[in-house]
Amino acid sequence: MSRTKNVLTVGLLAIAGMSVTYLLQRSSAPQIAAEQRLIDSRKLLDVLPAERYDNQPLEQPLTLVDTALLHSKLTAGYRATKAGLPVAVLLRSQTQGYAGPLELLIAIDSTGRLMGVKTLKHTETPALGGPVGDRPNAWLQMFTGKSLTAPPDADWALKKDQGQFDQMAGATITSRATLEAIRDALRYFDAHRSALLENGT
């Protein structure tokens, strides 16, 4: 009889323990999800100076149309605002590097100038195109402040392609793919400026 009693006691304790664990998990899940979103937001949005916006851009994704571009594809878009006014658009872009897919986050201010570019994912080898993922990245920083008119659209190419921009050492294909994805994003912004910047999109 005592063995049955022990089995029942252990069973009841196990059920009680699982119930408490389940209730704790359910009650803390929203807080954990909110904290994870905040961490993800900080990691993603470090291409924008924090003082330039006061909203949570990742919680208000934009509806993008015609996302298959000449050299890349846009996978998401977000609007950063300050006091309700649009200050920047963030475009997630995917292109093909030398070793595989390359995903970028491209921040463009409301006038069409680049605020920053960040590599989100890549499969480049460390000795070749791998530096595209370095943070901070001096090569990607050279695009900050550029637009389709400064330099002129025709100069948006690597120097070896008669353009204005240097390439990463030993990484012509990845450098070219990155540059073309940035240029695609600027062209997309110019073509869809009003839709990207207007509130309520």
C-alpha positions as CSV (number, residue, x, y, z in Angstrom):
1,M,0.0,0.0,0.0
2,S,2.8,2.4,0.9
3,R,4.4,1.8,-2.6
4,T,1.1,2.9,-4.3
5,K,0.9,5.9,-2.0
6,N,4.5,6.8,-2.9
7,V,3.8,6.5,-6.6
8,L,0.7,8.7,-6.2
9,T,2.7,11.3,-4.2
10,V,5.4,11.4,-6.8
11,G,2.8,11.6,-9.6
12,L,1.0,14.5,-7.9
13,L,4.3,16.3,-7.3
14,A,5.2,15.9,-10.9
15,I,1.9,17.2,-12.1
16,A,2.1,20.1,-9.6
17,G,5.6,20.9,-10.8
18,M,4.7,20.8,-14.5
19,S,1.6,23.0,-13.8
20,V,3.7,25.6,-12.0
21,T,6.3,25.5,-14.8
22,Y,3.7,25.9,-17.4
23,L,2.0,28.8,-15.6
24,L,5.4,30.6,-15.1
25,Q,6.2,30.1,-18.7
26,R,2.9,31.4,-19.9
27,S,3.0,34.4,-17.6
28,S,6.6,35.4,-18.6
29,A,6.4,34.6,-22.3
30,P,5.1,38.1,-23.3
31,Q,7.9,39.8,-21.3
32,I,10.5,37.5,-22.8
33,A,9.2,38.2,-26.3
34,A,9.2,41.9,-25.7
35,E,12.8,41.8,-24.4
36,Q,13.9,39.8,-27.4
37,R,12.2,42.3,-29.8
38,L,14.0,45.1,-28.0
39,I,17.4,43.3,-28.3
40,D,16.7,42.5,-32.0
41,S,15.7,46.1,-32.5
42,R,18.9,47.5,-31.0
43,K,21.0,45.2,-33.0
44,L,19.3,46.0,-36.3
45,L,18.8,49.7,-35.8
46,D,22.4,50.6,-34.9
47,V,22.7,51.9,-38.5
48,L,20.6,54.8,-37.3
49,P,21.8,57.3,-34.7
50,A,19.4,56.8,-31.7
51,E,18.7,60.5,-31.4
52,R,17.4,60.6,-34.9
53,Y,14.2,58.6,-34.3
54,D,11.7,58.0,-31.4
55,N,9.5,55.2,-32.7
56,Q,9.9,51.5,-32.9
57,P,10.4,51.0,-36.6
58,L,10.5,47.2,-36.5
59,E,7.0,47.1,-35.0
60,Q,5.6,49.0,-38.0
61,P,6.7,47.2,-41.1
62,L,6.1,48.8,-44.5
63,T,4.2,47.1,-47.3
64,L,6.7,46.9,-50.2
65,V,5.7,46.4,-53.8
66,D,7.8,45.4,-56.8
67,T,10.5,44.0,-54.5
68,A,12.5,42.1,-57.2
69,L,15.1,44.7,-58.2
70,L,17.8,44.6,-60.9
71,H,20.5,43.1,-58.8
72,S,18.8,42.3,-55.5
73,K,15.5,41.7,-53.8
74,L,13.9,43.6,-50.9
75,T,12.6,41.4,-48.1
76,A,11.3,44.0,-45.6
77,G,11.0,47.7,-45.0
78,Y,10.6,49.9,-42.0
79,R,10.0,53.6,-41.3
80,A,11.8,55.6,-38.6
81,T,10.1,58.7,-37.3
82,K,10.7,61.5,-34.9
83,A,7.8,63.4,-33.4
84,G,5.6,61.7,-36.0
85,L,7.6,62.9,-39.0
86,P,9.5,60.4,-41.2
87,V,13.3,60.6,-40.9
88,A,14.5,57.4,-42.5
89,V,13.5,54.2,-44.3
90,L,15.2,50.9,-43.6
91,L,15.3,48.4,-46.4
92,R,16.3,44.8,-45.9
93,S,18.0,43.7,-49.1
94,Q,19.1,40.2,-50.3
95,T,21.7,39.7,-53.0
96,Q,24.1,37.0,-54.2
97,G,27.7,37.3,-52.9
98,Y,30.6,35.2,-54.1
99,A,29.9,32.3,-51.6
100,G,26.1,32.6,-51.3
101,P,23.3,34.9,-50.2
102,L,24.2,38.3,-48.7
103,E,21.6,40.2,-46.6
104,L,22.0,43.9,-45.9
105,L,20.1,46.5,-44.0
106,I,20.2,49.9,-45.8
107,A,19.1,53.1,-44.0
108,I,18.1,56.0,-46.2
109,D,17.1,59.4,-44.9
110,S,14.0,61.3,-46.1
111,T,16.1,63.2,-48.7
112,G,17.4,60.0,-50.3
113,R,20.9,60.0,-48.7
114,L,22.4,56.8,-47.2
115,M,22.6,56.9,-43.4
116,G,24.3,53.5,-43.1
117,V,24.6,50.0,-44.4
118,K,24.9,46.9,-42.3
119,T,25.5,43.2,-43.2
120,L,22.9,41.1,-41.5
121,K,23.9,37.7,-42.9
122,H,26.5,36.3,-45.2
123,T,28.3,33.1,-46.1
124,E,31.6,34.7,-47.4
125,T,34.9,33.1,-46.5
126,P,36.9,35.1,-43.9
127,A,39.9,35.7,-46.2
128,L,37.9,36.8,-49.2
129,G,34.4,38.5,-48.9
130,G,34.1,37.8,-45.2
131,P,35.1,41.4,-44.1
132,V,31.7,42.5,-45.5
133,G,30.3,41.3,-42.2
134,D,32.8,43.1,-40.0
135,R,31.4,45.7,-37.5
136,P,32.4,48.4,-37.7
137,N,33.0,48.2,-41.4
138,A,35.1,51.0,-43.0
139,W,34.3,49.7,-46.5
140,L,30.5,49.9,-45.9
141,Q,30.9,53.3,-44.1
142,M,32.2,54.9,-47.3
143,F,28.6,54.8,-48.6
144,T,27.3,56.9,-45.8
145,G,26.0,60.3,-47.1
146,K,25.9,59.1,-50.7
147,S,22.8,59.3,-52.9
148,L,21.9,58.6,-56.5
149,T,23.0,62.2,-57.4
150,A,26.1,62.3,-55.3
151,P,27.9,60.7,-56.9
152,P,26.0,60.7,-60.2
153,D,24.2,57.4,-61.0
154,A,26.8,56.5,-63.7
155,D,29.6,56.5,-61.1
156,W,27.8,53.9,-58.9
157,A,30.3,51.2,-59.7
158,L,33.6,49.8,-58.6
159,K,36.7,51.6,-59.8
160,K,37.7,48.6,-61.9
161,D,34.3,49.0,-63.6
162,Q,35.0,52.7,-64.3
163,G,33.1,53.8,-61.2
164,Q,34.0,55.7,-58.1
165,F,34.1,53.1,-55.4
166,D,37.0,51.0,-54.1
167,Q,36.4,47.3,-53.5
168,M,37.3,45.0,-50.6
169,A,40.7,43.4,-51.2
170,G,40.3,40.1,-53.0
171,A,36.5,40.3,-53.0
172,T,35.4,41.8,-56.3
173,I,32.2,39.8,-56.7
174,T,31.0,40.5,-53.1
175,S,32.0,44.1,-53.4
176,R,30.1,44.5,-56.7
177,A,27.0,42.7,-55.4
178,T,26.9,44.8,-52.2
179,L,27.3,48.1,-54.2
180,E,24.6,47.1,-56.7
181,A,22.2,46.1,-53.8
182,I,22.8,49.6,-52.2
183,R,22.2,51.3,-55.6
184,D,19.1,49.2,-56.1
185,A,17.8,50.3,-52.7
186,L,18.4,54.0,-53.5
187,R,16.6,53.6,-56.8
188,Y,13.7,51.9,-55.1
189,F,13.5,54.7,-52.5
190,D,13.5,57.3,-55.3
191,A,10.8,55.5,-57.2
192,H,8.6,54.8,-54.1
193,R,9.5,57.8,-51.9
194,S,6.0,59.1,-51.2
195,A,4.6,55.7,-50.3
196,L,7.6,54.9,-48.1
197,L,7.5,58.2,-46.2
198,E,3.8,58.8,-45.8
199,N,2.3,57.9,-42.5
200,G,-0.1,55.0,-42.3
201,T,1.6,52.8,-44.9
